[in-house]
Amino acid sequence: MAIGNMLMMDDGVALLVLEKIKKKLEHNGIETIIGETDVEFCFSLLNEIDVFYIMDSTYYGNVPGTLTFKSLDDIKKIKDYSMSIHSLGLIDLINMYNMDIKGYFIGIEISKIDINLGLSNVLQGKVEEISQKAMSFIFSLHLPKLV
């Protein structure tokens, strides 16, 4: 599940990354969801059976393009809502309804957010690398369960 806004530069990086790896994920039985900024839509698709990978932009002050991987259980326990703008509402809803959602948060460190279509120059050159790392993370956890 990718969350972001393509009209706000790097805020849309998760959407671009998921579009790049979508075919390989789906070929391996992993459904992809482009949630954009519609938190309610994303929440409506969650359940307590499936494993979810929620991808969004982050701003921790790290090098742009750095990926952060966290268990959704860890995020709920520490209530680390500073991770991203969009996961705030989604995690709040999960907690409000006391849902036991299994999965992981994949945060992609951004360089710049501004009203502009397209990524910053810094992230444009890293999309392929980011995509490969995100896909490797998902496959490392998910593919053994497919066998």
Number of C-alpha atoms within 10 A of each C-alpha: 20 25 27 26 22 20 15 18 22 33 31 24 33 30 23 20 22 21 15 16 16 19 14 12 17 11 9 13 12 18 12 17 18 19 20 20 17 15 17 12 14 18 15 8 10 17 14 11 9 10 15 20 22 22 29 28 30 28 20 16 10 14 13 19 23 19 20 17 15 15 14 20 15 12 15 16 10 8 15 13 16 12 21 21 17 23 24 15 16 20 21 14 15 16 15 9 9 9 13 15 19 16 18 21 22 25 25 30 26 27 21 17 17 13 13 12 13 18 24 20 12 15 23 13 12 13 18 15 14 20 20 14 14 24 18 13 15 18 17 11 13 15 14 8 8 10 5
